[in-house]
């Protein structure tokens, strides 16, 4: 396969996954903001989203105040923000258009109609109609995209590059969601009350893990088990361990003469997850552990780009 074609497929899947995960992060922050709390605390939660995506400078150029409406506007529909949901859906469609002859008709129609619908509505329309409904729509469109890919695309190299992009992006974003929310909810390790239970439940729902948690643990929600579920459970579709299982298997299928070092790095990261214990991760410091994981994912993306795709330009976003 031509590296340019592989590059478009890889980034098509990353952008649609990125849009979904951003919708998940904004949704859980919005739901948590509805719980009675000091305005300063609520605004700190919104500020954390900007910081997590390293967009402080870009945000400050357009908005004087960090609050719910400004952050939502910036991260949902701002056309100047390359990391907004609007921009991600546009870039997913543009990458699909570039390889129109490689993707199936159903895949193209799904991504194209998603973009056409997304560009029609202003932020005011989305906000007034209920911003949570928009986040659900983004998640459903992403699920539809994955479904049409799985159900219609020949499972050759094209499929493997799409799968690789999806899993790499999902791992990075699950780590980001857990990092920004874990310490907001339990900054000093205090005991949880009714409000905290609601917020932990909202966090789990943001990654479609609330029912999974109940089935896996059959107990009250605790921060340690939330971390274990989203990091170490290999049977949880959005966990870091599950994503890395898929990454190393896909890299084995795509392996070429240049990819040995990238495969080695992926194997080391997978081994770290496979043999880790949540107690050790929390003792070391969850934020530090997740930051190291995200750094490794970034380097892994660099390696994949170098070995299979076009040189990375904007992927540091």
Buried (B, 14 or more C-beta within 10 A) or exposed (E): BEBEBBBBBBBBBBBBBBBBBBBBBBBBBBBBBEBEBEEEEBBBBBBBBBEBBEBEEBBEEEBEEBBBEBBBBBBBBBEEBBBBBBBBBBBBBBBBBBBEEBBBEBBBEBBBEBBEEBBEBEBEEBBEEEBBEBBEBBBEBBEBBBEBBEEEBEEEBBBBBBBBBBBBBBBBBBBBBBBBBBBBBBEEEEEBEEEBEBBBBBBBBBBBBBEBBEEBBEEEBBBEBBBBBBBBBEEBBBBBBBBBBBBBBBBEEBBEEEBEEBBEBBBEBBEBBEEBEBEEBBEEEBEEBBEBBBEBBBEBBBBBBBBBBBEBEEBEE
